Amino acid sequence: MAQFDVYSNPSKKSKVYYPYLVDVQNNFIADLDTRIVIPLGKASYFENEIMTKLQIKIAYEEQELLLMTPQISSIPRNSLQNPVGSLQHLQQEIIDALDFAITGI
């Protein structure tokens, strides 16, 4: 598992709105049984709720998605199977969104 890998959402219930999860956990704490993830939500469901510094618009797999930083959570590591991609190229933007959520800066 690598930081910023993208996984299909294993939840049948929520994957309608949040088709993917981004693993944001640093590998220095890889021994935990959980991984810290941020859902990628379908932008069409959340258009009226966008906070630009907190929710990054991402084009992924021909979909417009939002990084739903306020919904950061942990998930059992074994729930995340094979990664379907990576958002490593957006590393700084994701870290900025997390920083904004924590510090407001």
BALUM-496941 format. One line per field, with one value per residue: residue in three letters; residue number from 1; x, y, z of N, C-alpha, C, O, CB in turn. Coordinates in steps of 0.05 Angstrom, whole numbers. Glycine has a CB too. Example, Ala and Ser with C-alpha at 12.3 -4.5 7.8 and 13.67 -1.06 7.14 Angstrom:
BEGIN
residu = Ala; Ser
num = 1; 2
n.u = 264; 257
n.v = -114; -45
n.w = 156; 142
ca.u = 246; 273
ca.v = -90; -21
ca.w = 156; 143
c.u = 264; 258
c.v = -66; 1
c.w = 156; 157
o.u = 285; 268
o.v = -66; 23
o.w = 169; 161
cb.u = 226; 282
cb.v = -89; -12
cb.w = 181; 114
//
This chain:
BEGIN
residu = Met; Ala; Gln; Phe; Asp; Val; Tyr; Ser; Asn; Pro; Ser; Lys; Lys; Ser; Lys; Val; Tyr; Tyr; Pro; Tyr; Leu; Val; Asp; Val; Gln; Asn; Asn; Phe; Ile; Ala; Asp; Leu; Asp; Thr; Arg; Ile; Val; Ile; Pro; Leu; Gly; Lys; Ala; Ser; Tyr; Phe; Glu; Asn; Glu; Ile; Met; Thr; Lys; Leu; Gln; Ile; Lys; Ile; Ala; Tyr; Glu; Glu; Gln; Glu; Leu; Leu; Leu; Met; Thr; Pro; Gln; Ile; Ser; Ser; Ile; Pro; Arg; Asn; Ser; Leu; Gln; Asn; Pro; Val; Gly; Ser; Leu; Gln; His; Leu; Gln; Gln; Glu; Ile; Ile; Asp; Ala; Leu; Asp; Phe; Ala; Ile; Thr; Gly; Ile
num = 1; 2; 3; 4; 5; 6; 7; 8; 9; 10; 11; 12; 13; 14; 15; 16; 17; 18; 19; 20; 21; 22; 23; 24; 25; 26; 27; 28; 29; 30; 31; 32; 33; 34; 35; 36; 37; 38; 39; 40; 41; 42; 43; 44; 45; 46; 47; 48; 49; 50; 51; 52; 53; 54; 55; 56; 57; 58; 59; 60; 61; 62; 63; 64; 65; 66; 67; 68; 69; 70; 71; 72; 73; 74; 75; 76; 77; 78; 79; 80; 81; 82; 83; 84; 85; 86; 87; 88; 89; 90; 91; 92; 93; 94; 95; 96; 97; 98; 99; 100; 101; 102; 103; 104; 105
n.u = 17; 11; 20; -28; -50; -106; -168; -222; -284; -303; -353; -417; -461; -446; -415; -442; -444; -392; -346; -292; -234; -181; -119; -86; -50; 14; 69; 104; 75; 55; 45; -2; -69; -106; -122; -115; -162; -190; -251; -269; -316; -372; -376; -424; -463; -449; -444; -464; -439; -385; -322; -270; -215; -214; -238; -217; -224; -224; -207; -220; -217; -252; -291; -318; -295; -294; -247; -263; -247; -267; -290; -254; -229; -218; -203; -209; -148; -148; -193; -182; -167; -136; -101; -130; -108; -69; -60; -14; 10; -19; -3; 16; -29; -67; -44; -45; -100; -112; -81; -107; -156; -141; -111; -133; -107
n.v = -24; 43; 112; 157; 123; 100; 69; 26; 38; -3; -6; -23; 7; 63; 72; 91; 146; 158; 134; 120; 114; 149; 133; 164; 156; 158; 116; 106; 91; 41; -7; -8; -34; -8; 40; 108; 144; 185; 199; 200; 238; 239; 295; 316; 305; 338; 391; 440; 445; 455; 471; 505; 504; 461; 418; 387; 390; 336; 303; 240; 176; 190; 218; 272; 287; 299; 312; 292; 318; 334; 287; 251; 189; 125; 59; -12; -42; -89; -83; -54; -69; -84; -29; 20; 61; 122; 183; 209; 250; 294; 304; 350; 384; 353; 348; 402; 411; 378; 404; 453; 437; 423; 467; 513; 545
n.w = 0; -17; -1; -24; -61; -99; -86; -101; -72; -19; 4; -10; -2; 3; -42; -86; -82; -67; -102; -98; -54; -25; -2; 48; 87; 117; 103; 144; 187; 176; 201; 228; 236; 207; 155; 138; 102; 49; 22; -48; -77; -121; -160; -179; -141; -99; -112; -91; -43; -43; -18; -36; -18; 14; -11; -65; -135; -178; -237; -255; -282; -323; -295; -257; -196; -125; -74; -13; 38; 90; 106; 123; 145; 178; 156; 157; 141; 110; 80; 37; -26; -86; -112; -156; -181; -174; -138; -132; -161; -144; -94; -63; -65; -39; 12; 26; 30; 73; 112; 113; 135; 186; 207; 186; 152
ca.u = 0; 26; 6; -41; -62; -135; -181; -251; -298; -314; -380; -438; -481; -436; -400; -458; -436; -363; -336; -264; -221; -152; -103; -69; -33; 42; 78; 118; 57; 42; 40; -29; -89; -124; -110; -130; -171; -208; -268; -272; -344; -381; -381; -452; -478; -440; -438; -472; -425; -357; -304; -247; -189; -218; -247; -204; -237; -206; -217; -209; -233; -273; -311; -309; -297; -284; -233; -281; -229; -281; -300; -231; -235; -200; -217; -191; -128; -155; -216; -171; -155; -116; -105; -138; -93; -54; -61; 12; 15; -34; 7; 17; -56; -81; -33; -55; -128; -111; -71; -129; -176; -130; -101; -148; -89
ca.v = 0; 67; 136; 169; 103; 102; 43; 25; 38; -30; -5; -24; 29; 90; 75; 106; 174; 159; 110; 114; 123; 155; 127; 186; 150; 155; 88; 103; 78; 19; -30; -7; -51; 10; 60; 133; 149; 206; 190; 216; 239; 248; 324; 323; 303; 356; 417; 463; 443; 456; 490; 500; 497; 436; 397; 390; 378; 317; 288; 213; 155; 204; 228; 295; 279; 318; 300; 300; 320; 334; 260; 234; 167; 102; 35; -35; -45; -111; -75; -41; -90; -75; -1; 24; 84; 138; 212; 219; 276; 315; 302; 376; 394; 337; 357; 429; 408; 367; 425; 473; 425; 423; 493; 535; 561
ca.w = 0; -19; 3; -47; -78; -101; -84; -104; -46; -14; 14; -31; 4; -1; -67; -105; -79; -63; -115; -92; -30; -28; 21; 54; 110; 112; 106; 169; 207; 160; 218; 239; 222; 193; 137; 137; 75; 43; -1; -72; -82; -147; -158; -185; -116; -78; -125; -74; -18; -49; -5; -54; -5; 29; -29; -91; -158; -191; -260; -252; -296; -338; -277; -241; -168; -104; -51; 9; 61; 116; 112; 128; 165; 176; 146; 161; 119; 92; 63; 13; -42; -106; -120; -183; -191; -155; -140; -124; -175; -129; -66; -49; -62; -18; 38; 31; 38; 101; 129; 116; 153; 213; 217; 175; 136
c.u = 18; 8; -3; -51; -93; -146; -210; -263; -310; -342; -400; -457; -471; -422; -415; -449; -406; -351; -308; -255; -192; -138; -83; -49; -4; 51; 96; 101; 41; 35; 12; -48; -109; -108; -128; -136; -189; -225; -266; -302; -351; -389; -410; -470; -472; -434; -444; -457; -395; -343; -277; -221; -190; -225; -237; -220; -216; -220; -204; -228; -257; -296; -300; -316; -286; -270; -249; -265; -244; -290; -277; -238; -214; -217; -198; -173; -137; -180; -207; -156; -134; -122; -112; -124; -79; -60; -36; 19; 0; -26; 5; -11; -72; -70; -42; -84; -129; -101; -92; -150; -167; -123; -117; -131; -84
c.v = 25; 92; 148; 149; 107; 74; 46; 24; 11; -30; -3; 0; 56; 94; 89; 135; 178; 134; 101; 125; 128; 150; 150; 181; 146; 127; 84; 89; 55; -5; -30; -25; -34; 28; 85; 140; 174; 197; 210; 215; 249; 278; 331; 321; 325; 384; 441; 464; 446; 478; 486; 493; 470; 412; 402; 377; 361; 304; 260; 193; 167; 213; 253; 288; 301; 302; 310; 300; 320; 306; 240; 213; 146; 78; 12; -39; -67; -106; -63; -63; -78; -46; 0; 48; 98; 168; 224; 246; 299; 315; 329; 387; 379; 345; 385; 428; 397; 389; 446; 462; 426; 450; 517; 553; 548
c.w = 0; -14; -23; -68; -77; -101; -90; -76; -41; -4; -8; -27; -3; -28; -89; -105; -78; -76; -108; -65; -36; -2; 26; 77; 101; 118; 131; 191; 193; 177; 230; 223; 206; 174; 138; 108; 73; 19; -24; -79; -110; -145; -162; -160; -96; -89; -108; -48; -21; -33; -19; -41; 9; 11; -58; -113; -172; -214; -258; -265; -309; -321; -264; -212; -150; -83; -27; 35; 88; 124; 116; 149; 163; 168; 151; 136; 99; 75; 37; -3; -61; -113; -150; -196; -168; -160; -129; -136; -162; -100; -51; -45; -41; 10; 45; 41; 67; 120; 134; 136; 182; 224; 207; 158; 109
o.u = 37; -15; 12; -60; -103; -136; -222; -253; -326; -355; -401; -468; -485; -417; -404; -447; -395; -346; -300; -268; -179; -146; -66; -34; 2; 42; 102; 112; 17; 20; 3; -43; -127; -84; -152; -118; -201; -214; -263; -312; -336; -407; -420; -491; -487; -420; -430; -461; -380; -351; -264; -206; -170; -218; -246; -228; -194; -242; -180; -252; -279; -319; -276; -339; -273; -279; -249; -270; -235; -297; -281; -253; -195; -241; -174; -183; -133; -187; -222; -136; -117; -144; -103; -128; -76; -63; -35; 31; 6; -40; -7; -17; -87; -86; -48; -91; -145; -112; -95; -161; -183; -130; -116; -140; -70
o.v = 27; 92; 149; 157; 115; 56; 67; 9; 2; -51; 16; 10; 72; 117; 98; 148; 198; 114; 78; 144; 112; 160; 155; 198; 134; 115; 61; 78; 52; -22; -50; -30; -45; 31; 83; 140; 182; 188; 234; 194; 265; 284; 350; 334; 329; 400; 461; 482; 441; 502; 466; 476; 457; 390; 420; 354; 370; 294; 258; 193; 157; 217; 256; 283; 320; 281; 334; 284; 307; 302; 216; 219; 147; 77; 15; -38; -65; -122; -61; -73; -62; -39; -15; 54; 88; 177; 247; 263; 322; 326; 331; 398; 391; 348; 390; 443; 407; 391; 456; 478; 430; 457; 538; 575; 559
o.w = 15; -21; -43; -89; -56; -116; -84; -59; -57; -3; -23; -46; -16; -36; -108; -127; -88; -62; -111; -54; -50; 19; 9; 86; 81; 138; 137; 210; 198; 168; 241; 199; 193; 177; 139; 91; 93; -1; -20; -86; -121; -129; -150; -159; -77; -76; -109; -32; -2; -34; -14; -52; 14; 17; -72; -109; -178; -211; -259; -260; -308; -331; -260; -204; -159; -74; -21; 53; 107; 148; 112; 168; 147; 172; 150; 113; 75; 58; 18; 6; -53; -119; -166; -219; -146; -182; -119; -123; -167; -83; -30; -24; -26; 29; 69; 59; 83; 142; 156; 152; 200; 247; 219; 149; 92
cb.u = -19; 40; 24; -23; -54; -144; -176; -261; -319; -296; -383; -453; -487; -417; -390; -488; -448; -356; -338; -246; -225; -148; -87; -85; -43; 59; 93; 129; 38; 60; 60; -40; -104; -141; -107; -113; -186; -193; -297; -254; -358; -405; -364; -463; -473; -415; -453; -502; -431; -351; -303; -243; -182; -240; -278; -175; -249; -195; -212; -205; -242; -283; -319; -324; -281; -307; -203; -304; -212; -305; -319; -206; -263; -185; -224; -207; -101; -159; -234; -152; -176; -118; -79; -169; -112; -24; -86; 34; 7; -64; 35; 34; -71; -76; -1; -53; -144; -92; -46; -142; -182; -105; -73; -161; -61
cb.v = 0; 70; 157; 189; 74; 118; 30; 1; 61; -44; 20; -50; 28; 97; 48; 104; 186; 160; 114; 126; 102; 185; 99; 211; 124; 175; 79; 130; 98; 11; -32; 22; -68; 27; 49; 157; 124; 233; 187; 206; 257; 231; 338; 304; 275; 345; 419; 462; 417; 459; 485; 524; 518; 439; 396; 379; 399; 296; 302; 206; 134; 186; 207; 321; 253; 335; 309; 280; 345; 353; 251; 251; 156; 96; 38; -60; -51; -136; -56; -17; -106; -93; 16; 27; 104; 132; 222; 199; 274; 310; 292; 396; 392; 307; 356; 447; 389; 343; 438; 479; 396; 405; 497; 551; 566
cb.w = 24; -46; 18; -60; -70; -126; -57; -122; -44; 5; 33; -30; 34; 21; -77; -99; -54; -33; -145; -114; -6; -37; 18; 61; 123; 129; 82; 179; 219; 138; 240; 239; 241; 212; 108; 151; 64; 37; 8; -96; -61; -158; -178; -206; -103; -65; -150; -69; -5; -79; 27; -71; 16; 49; -30; -90; -177; -171; -287; -222; -276; -360; -256; -250; -163; -92; -50; 10; 59; 115; 90; 137; 159; 203; 115; 167; 130; 109; 78; 20; -57; -131; -114; -185; -205; -157; -123; -131; -204; -132; -65; -65; -89; -23; 37; 6; 19; 102; 115; 89; 145; 214; 209; 197; 150
//
